[in-house]
Amino acid sequence: MKQSVYKSYDELPLLLNAVLIAKVLGIADSSAYELMHSKDFPVIKIGSRMVVPKENFISWIESQLGK
């Protein structure tokens, strides 16, 4: 299992791409891409680029803790 390189939410940039999400969650890049295509994941498209706003990502993580 990969380990996250980030120690707090404050270290994250405003927008996260799949590679950063993989690093934060400690998962493979391919798993992050799959997650970004999930229906309930907070992705926004900027042109053909898919990114996740930091605040939405944090909210998504917190919502997953309640499941």
Secondary structure, 3 states (H helix, E strand, C coil): CCCCCCCCHHHCCCEECHHHHHHHHCCCHHHHHHHHCCCCCCCEEECCEEEEEHHHHHHHHHHHHCC
